[in-house]
Amino acid sequence: MNRHSRQVLGIILTLLLFICLGIALRVGRKEFSIYVLAAVITLALLGLVVLISRKKNHRDPR
């Protein structure tokens, strides 16, 4: 995965995170936990992408 596609993926995941949080704030208590969970999962994926990209940058310093 090149740098550009990682940036695009990061932007998409960040937008998804904000959308999940926005929906969570609008809906009632019952569905709230589902959207918070989705936001947490999205944040975890974003963190994973950042970690993977950092490891690859250390291995391949170009």
N, C-alpha and C positions, 0 to 999 in steps of 0.2 A: 504494500500500500504506500503510495507516494505521499508527499507532504500536503499537496493540495486536497486530495481526497480525505485525508485525516482531518484537515481544517473544516471541510464541508460537513463531514460526519459529526464533528464537534459542535458545529453551529446547529445542525438538525437536532442533535440530542439536547442541546441547551434550549432550543425553541420548544421541544417536546416537554421538557421539564417545566418551563413557564406555563405552557398550556395546561398541563396536569395540575399545577398548583392553582391556576386561575379557575379551573373547573371545580377543584376541591373547595375553594372559597365560596363559590356560588351555590353548590348543592348542599343538601341537608346533612345531618350527622350520619345517616345510614350509609350513604355512598362515599362519605368523606374519606374513610380509611382506605378504600380501594384506590382512589386517586392519589392519596399520599403515598401509598405503597408503590404505585406506578412511578411517581416522581422519584422516590428513593431508588428504585431499580434503574431508572434512567440516569440518575446521578452516579450510581455504581458503575454503569456501563461507560459513562463519560470518564470516570476515574481510571477505569481499565484501559481505555483507548489512550489516555495520557501516559499511563505507565508503560504500555507497550511501545508507544512512539519514543519515549525517553530511552528505553532499553535498546531499541534499534538505532537510535542516534549515537549511543555510546559504542555500539559494535561497529557502526559504519560512519566514521566522522568525515563527511563530505560537505 
